[in-house]
Amino acid sequence: MVPHHNASPQTLKEVRIRLLQEDLSFAAYCREKGYTRQNLAAALSGKWKGQKAQQLVCEVLSDLGIAA
């Protein structure tokens, strides 16, 4: 079972801020990791709520060191 993190527009904003701190755009991060930008944005903002989305959110937050 994938741990559940609360995805919300705030989560997406936090990810974008962390990426900017690392001098990386959201689109560049997605390309680097092989994610579709639109899907990752939907998952992080809570618009996409399935198990795959939850897994994606967990992976990205963990990769960026953002506490859930």
LONU-430442 format. One record per residue (C-alpha): x, y, z. Coordinates in Angstrom, 3 decimals. Layout:
+----------+----------+----------+
!        x !        y !        z !
+----------+----------+----------+
!        X !        Y !        Z !
...
+----------+----------+----------+
This chain:
+----------+----------+----------+
!        x !        y !        z !
+----------+----------+----------+
!    0.000 !    0.000 !    0.000 !
!    1.241 !    3.472 !   -0.881 !
!    1.290 !    5.988 !    1.978 !
!   -1.187 !    8.778 !    1.370 !
!   -0.009 !   12.358 !    1.164 !
!   -2.434 !   15.236 !    0.923 !
!   -2.064 !   16.585 !   -2.585 !
!   -3.374 !   20.106 !   -3.002 !
!   -2.632 !   23.291 !   -4.916 !
!   -0.354 !   24.169 !   -1.972 !
!    1.619 !   20.940 !   -2.510 !
!    2.190 !   21.862 !   -6.145 !
!    3.307 !   25.336 !   -5.077 !
!    5.752 !   23.880 !   -2.518 !
!    7.250 !   21.579 !   -5.159 !
!    7.661 !   24.453 !   -7.619 !
!    9.336 !   26.588 !   -4.923 !
!   11.740 !   23.773 !   -3.997 !
!   12.627 !   23.261 !   -7.645 !
!   13.289 !   26.977 !   -8.123 !
!   15.559 !   26.892 !   -5.061 !
!   17.501 !   24.168 !   -6.873 !
!   17.559 !   26.334 !  -10.037 !
!   15.337 !   23.881 !  -11.920 !
!   12.000 !   24.528 !  -13.580 !
!    8.998 !   22.263 !  -13.076 !
!    9.047 !   21.328 !  -16.774 !
!   12.782 !   20.557 !  -16.683 !
!   12.328 !   18.372 !  -13.590 !
!    9.547 !   16.456 !  -15.327 !
!   11.685 !   15.901 !  -18.425 !
!   14.638 !   14.809 !  -16.286 !
!   12.548 !   12.282 !  -14.347 !
!   10.443 !   11.115 !  -17.299 !
!    7.126 !   12.439 !  -15.962 !
!    4.424 !   14.047 !  -18.059 !
!    4.218 !   17.639 !  -16.808 !
!    0.428 !   17.776 !  -16.962 !
!    0.013 !   14.473 !  -15.098 !
!    2.450 !   15.430 !  -12.366 !
!    0.785 !   18.821 !  -11.906 !
!   -2.637 !   17.145 !  -11.686 !
!   -1.360 !   14.611 !   -9.141 !
!    0.384 !   17.195 !   -6.957 !
!   -2.568 !   19.593 !   -7.021 !
!   -5.050 !   16.879 !   -6.035 !
!   -6.987 !   16.875 !   -9.312 !
!   -5.787 !   13.355 !  -10.044 !
!   -6.499 !   11.171 !   -6.999 !
!   -5.915 !    7.541 !   -8.010 !
!   -3.379 !    5.149 !   -6.564 !
!   -0.898 !    5.939 !   -9.334 !
!   -1.213 !    9.642 !   -8.532 !
!   -0.605 !    9.010 !   -4.838 !
!    2.485 !    6.982 !   -5.704 !
!    3.749 !    9.763 !   -7.947 !
!    3.217 !   12.384 !   -5.227 !
!    5.107 !   10.234 !   -2.708 !
!    8.005 !    9.719 !   -5.121 !
!    8.347 !   13.416 !   -5.942 !
!    8.032 !   14.647 !   -2.355 !
!   10.601 !   12.087 !   -1.236 !
!   12.947 !   12.953 !   -4.108 !
!   12.791 !   16.656 !   -3.228 !
!   12.996 !   16.121 !    0.534 !
!    9.617 !   17.689 !    1.227 !
!    7.880 !   16.378 !    4.349 !
!    4.403 !   15.063 !    3.712 !
+----------+----------+----------+
